[in-house]
Amino acid sequence: MSLVTRCPQCATAFRVLPAQLSAKGGKVRCGKCTAVFDGVSHLVADAAPESVEPSPQLGLFEPGQRPRHVSTGPDPAATTVARRAAPEPGAPRDETAQAASEDIEFLVERPTPRRFNVAWSLMCLIAGAALAAQATFHFRTELGVLVPDLRPTLAAACDAIGCELRLPRRPELMSIESSELQADGQREAVIVLNAVLRNRAPFPQEFPALELTLTDAGEQPLARRVLQPVDYVRERGGAEMVPKGIAPGAEYVLRVPLDARRVAATGYRLYLFYP
């Protein structure tokens, strides 16, 4: 069963099928004036086409078939269009008549080309992999702590690209529990720094650097020295112990002799930090 709808802009009538009207909620585009209108609300109930022709909208679904206008009897404007759409045999085809013979276009969505979908998916996959690699590189220390089994793989990757896989450095979770500076009873002009470091983190951390400042009676600095882990860990197992760090919740007792022959110090300050 075919229906007749009329363009509200140019009053051109067209024959349509119910299935075509329901494709986009009844929205169609006039092929004559290109106006978009609701084909359902502009149906002509009492109009009947003078001649029965294939539905002009079939051209939208059958490649190569050009849609044509269908005129209706009662409407003069539609009759005029029908005469222009069907020229007499042998008469030259007028360009204006050809433009008027274009039918309404149903507003259907054209599928995205498959090649574009594949290319877009491939680019998204590459971007996601690059983002994951960047996050792994930036948080490699945390990953090595949270997933110990992953640490050898991360270390091998760092060796390949020239980066370094280190232990965490959280100075707020590392503290100096106690410290003392005293004279060495066996060596003159030598003072000994005794201190206890504690790792309060639930994961191992690097040994921190220590800044020791010797002060006078007015607490003015006289001398300053920065002790690296190799300066105070070597007396408790050697340099091979430094990469292992301080275990979670563990304490480390250090004892470092210092030459104080040129400094008449009466006090000191001791800080820890990560360079």
N, C-alpha and C positions, 0 to 999 in steps of 0.2 A: 504494500500500500504506500503510495506517495502522497506527500503533502505539498502545499504551496505556501511559501513565506515571502514577505515583501520587505525590501530595504526601506527604512524610514527616511533615508537621505535623498535617494534618487527615484524612489517608488518603483524600482525594478522588481518584478516577481520572479521567483525561482521555484522549481520543483525539487523537493528534498525527500529523503527517506527518514523514518523515525530513528533508525540506528545511527545515521549520520548526525542528527541533531543531538543525540545523547553522548556523542564522543567527547565533547568539551562543555557539557552543561548547556548546550544549545547555542554557544557563542560561534558566530560565523563572520566572515569578512566578504563584503560585496566585491565582486570582480569588476564592477563598472566604476564605482566611486571609491572603493577600498575602505568604506566605512565598516567598522566592527559593530554588530548589533546582535540582539538576542533573537535568534530565529524562531524560538518557541513562542515568545510573547507577540511576535509579528506574523503569526500564521494567518492565512486568509481562509476562513472557514467555507465561504460560499464560492470560492474561485475554482474553476476547473480548466485545465489546459485544453486548447483547441485541438491539438494533435498530440498523440502519445509518442513520446520519444524516450530513448534511454535517459536515465537520470544524469544530469550534467555533472554531478559530483563523482560519478564513477571514474572520471579521469584522474581523480586524486588518489585512487587506489589501484588503477591499472596503468602502468607506465606506458607512455606513448600515445594515450588517448586524450585528446584535448577536450576539456569541458565546453559545453555550449549552452546558451540561454534558452529557456523555454518560455514562451509567452502565454498569457492567460487571456481568455475571451473578454470578460467584463471590463478590464482595465485598458484604457487607450494607450497609456505609456508603455505597458507591457506589449501591446500589439505592435507598436512602433519598433520596439527592440527586436521583436520576432522577425519583422520584415528586414531589419538591418542584418540580423544574424543569419538569414537564409537568402542570399542574393539569387537573382534569376540565373538560370543555366547560361554559361558563356560570358556572363558579365564579369569585368575585372573586380577583384576583391579590394574593397576600400580599407585603408588602414584604420580609420575610425570605427568601421563596422567590426573589424577584427578585434580592436581593443574592447568594444562593447560586448563582444561574444564571450569574453572571459567570465567565468562563473564565480560564485562565492567560494571562499577557501575555508575549510574547517580548521580550527585552530588546534592542530594536533602537535605534540612535542616530537621533534625529530631526534632519533636516538643518536647518542654521541658515538663517533666513529670508534671502532674497536682498537685501531692502531693508536689513537690518542689515549684511550684508557690504559693500554699496556705501557705506553711510554710514561704516563703520569704515575702509574703504580711503581714502575721501576725507579723513577726519580725519588718518590717518597721512601722507597726501601733503602736507596743509597743514602738519603739524608738522615734517615733513622739510624742506619749503621754508623754514619759519621758522628752523629750526636752521642750514641752509646759509647763509641771509642773515645770521644773527648771527655765524657763523664768518667769513664774508667781511668783515663790518664790523670785527671784532676783529683779524683778520690782514690787513687791507688793505695795510699797509706791506710785509709779507713777500710778499704776492701781487704787488704792483707791482714788487718786485725780481726774484722768481723768474720771473714771466711779464711781460716788458716790454710786449708787445702788449696786455696787459690794463690797463695803467696809464691810458691815456686814458679808458677806460670807467669805471674806478674814480674817476678825478678828476671826471668828469661826475656820477657818482652822489653823490660827496661835496658837490659844489656844490649839488645838488638837495636834500639832506637837511641841509646845514649842517655837515658834518664837514670834516676837513682830511686830505689825503693827503700824508704827509711821508716823508722818507727814513729809513732805519734809524738807530737810535741805540744803538750798542754801544761804550760807553766802554772796555771791556776790549780792544777791537780798534783803539782810537785811542790814539796815544802822542805824547809830546813828545820828539822825537829829540835836540834840543839847545836851549838857551836862554842868553841873555846880556843883562845890563842894563848899559848904558854911558852915559856922558855924551855929549851932543850937542856936537860941537866948534864948531858955528856959532851955537848959541843957549844962553845962560847959564841955569842952573837948569832945564834940560830934560834928561831922561834918555830913552834909547831902549831899548825892549824888542825884542830880536831872538829869534825862536824858529822851530823847524821842526816842523810837525805831520805825522804820517804815519798814513795809513789802512791798517791791516794786514788789513782785511777783503776778501773776494773780491767785494764789492759796494760801490756808492757809499754814503757816509754823510754825515750833516749835519755842518756845521762845529760844533765844540763851543764852549761858553763857557769862558773862561779866568779863573781867579781869581789875581790878583797881590797878594801881601802884601809890603810893605816892612818891613824889620826893622832894629833897631839892633845894636850890637856884641854884646849879650847875646841876640840872636835873638828879642827881644820885638817884637811887631807894632806898627808905628807908623801905618801906613795900609794900607787894603785897597781894591781896586777889582776889579770884575767886568767883563771885556771880553766883550761879545756879538759874534757873528760880524760884524755890520755895523760894529763898531768897528775891526776889523783887516782885514776883507776889502775894504773900500772902496778901499784903496790898491792893490789888485790886480785891478781890473776893475769895481768898483762893486757896488752892492747887488744887481744882477741876477745876479751870480755866486753869491750865497748859496744860492738854492734848488737849484742844481745839485749842491752838496755837493762832497766830495773824492772823486775817482775811486778805484776799487779799486787798492790798492797804491801810490797816489800820495802825494807829499809836497807840503806847502804851506809856503812861507817867508813869515813875517809880520814887519813892522817897524812898531812903534807908538811915537810920541813921547808922553812923559808930563811933566806939570808937577810938578817936585819942589822948588819954591822954599820951601815950608813944612815940608819933611821932610828931616831930616839922616839919611838911610838909609845903612847900610853893607852891607846884604844884602837878599835877597828870597827868596820862595818862589812857585812857579808850579804850579798844578794845572789840569787840564781836567775838565769835567763837562758833563752834559746836564741842563738845568733840568727 
